[in-house]
Amino acid sequence: MTTPRPQRAAGLELNEADDGMIVFQESTDRVHHLNPTAAVILELCDGTRTSGEIAAAVAEVFGLASPPEAETAGCLEDLAREGLIA
């Protein structure tokens, strides 16, 4: 991950879908389809939360007993690799 407090990249058009989110990336003209968990994680990337805080919020949203820290970190790495977060 590129930053301790990930933030969505500029130039993203976010559109909610029944099964997650469709993201249009203006800089590359790419379209990304995110599942519901990845959509929540991307929405939480506002530059104010750490990976751990994002994982805690994911646990709260989905009613999990403990924060999915490894899974959240993996998703953040994927989002960064795709250029959706910085």
N, C-alpha and C positions, 0 to 999 in steps of 0.2 A: 504494500500500500504506500502511496506517495506522501501522505500527510497523516499526522496523528488525529486530526479532526476533519474527516473527509467532507468535501463539498461537491454538489452537483456541478458538472461542467456547464459552461455557458452554451447557449444555442440549442437547448433540448426542448422539444415539444412533447409534453407528457399527456397521454390520453388514457383514462381508465377504461378497462375492458372487463367483461364478466369474469374472465379467468386470469386477471392480473393487470398489466399495463403495456401499452404500446408506446414506445419512445422513438421519436424521429430525431435524428442527430444531424442538424443542419450542416455542420462542418464537413461531414463525410457523405451526406445523403443516404445514410444507413438507417434502417428501421430495426428496432430491437423489440422482442416480445418477452416481457418479464413475467414470471410466475408471481402469485400473490406475495410470497415471502420476499422475493427480490424487489418487488414494487414497494413494499413497506420500507425495506432497507434504503432504497434510493430516496424515498421521500424524507427519511430521517437524516440524510446527508445534507445538512444545512450549514456545516462548518462550526457548529457549536458543540457537537457530541463526539466523544471518543468511540472507538470500536466497542469497548466494553459497555458504554452507555447505550449504544445502538442495540447491542445484544440484549441488554436488560429491557429496553423498550419493546423489542420483538417478543420477548417472553411475556410481557404484559399484554400486548396486542393479541397474541395467540393463546393466552392462558396456560403457558408452560410452567412447569415446576421450577426450572432453573434456566438461566440465560444460555442460549445456544452460541457460546463464544466462538468455538472453532468454525462452526458453520457460517456464522456472520462474517468472520474474518475471511473465509474462503470466498464468500459472495462479494465482499468489498474488493478483494483482489481481482475477481472476475470483472466487476464494474469498472475498476481502474484500468485493467487491460483493454477493455472495450472503449475507453475514453469517456465514460459516462460520469466519472467522478475524478476529482483531482486531490 
